[in-house]
Amino acid sequence: MGKLLCDFAAGERGVIKSVGGEGRVRRRLFDMGVTPGAEVALVKRAPLGDPVEVTIRGYQLTLRKTEAQCVETEAAL
């Protein structure tokens, strides 16, 4: 069962299953290393929920909530 990255709680981990979005958004996510198979963990969320900070491929990345809605994950093993 998949879960969107924007629905993660702080400290939750998962493996990226697919990346949606259109054109520039999808390309930008791929350029930042958000690709299927990568492990991702939500570090923290801004007070109003946007943006979110994640750890992926050994570095911290901040994503807008709309970008995080494009990333579908599955539970980390």
N, C-alpha and C positions, 0 to 999 in steps of 0.2 A: 504494500500500500504506500503510495507516494504522499509526500508532504511538501508544501511550498516553503522555500527558504524564509519568506516573510512571516510564516507562522511559527517559526522556531522560538523557543524560550532561551534565555541566556544560559550558556553552557551546553546546550544541546548540539549533538554532532550528527552528521549524515554524509552520504556519498551522493554526488550529483548524478541523477539519472538522465535528465534532459534539460535543455536550455531552449526556451521559447522566445517570443518577441519577434519583432520585425526589423529588417534592415539594419540601421545604425545601432539600435539597442543591442540586438543579438551579436553583431560584430564587435561592439565595445566590450561586452561580457567575455567573448572568446579571447579578445586581445589582452584582457586582464587575467586570464588563466582560469576563468569559470567554464570548465569543460566537463563533459560526462566522464565519470570515473574518479574525479578529484574529491578528496575528503574535505569537508567544510564544517566549521564550528562557529556558532553565533557567540561573539564575545560580549557585546552589549548593544543596547538599543537607546536611541536618544529619548529624552523625556516625553516628547509627543509622538514617538514611534517612527520617526523618519529623520535621519537615515539609520541604518543598522551597520554595525561593525562586525566583520567576520574574519576568521583566520582560514586561509586557503593556500596550499603549496608553500607553507612556511612564512607567509607574510600577512600583515593586517590590511584589510581592504574595506573601504566604506562604500556601501551601496545605497542608492535611493530605494524607498519602499517599492516603487513601481518596477525597478530592476529586479529586486528580490522576488517579486511575484512571478517572474519569468523563469525562475530556477526551481525545477522539481527534483526532490531528493528521495532517497530511501534510507532506512535506518542503517547506521554504521555497524559493522560486524565487530 
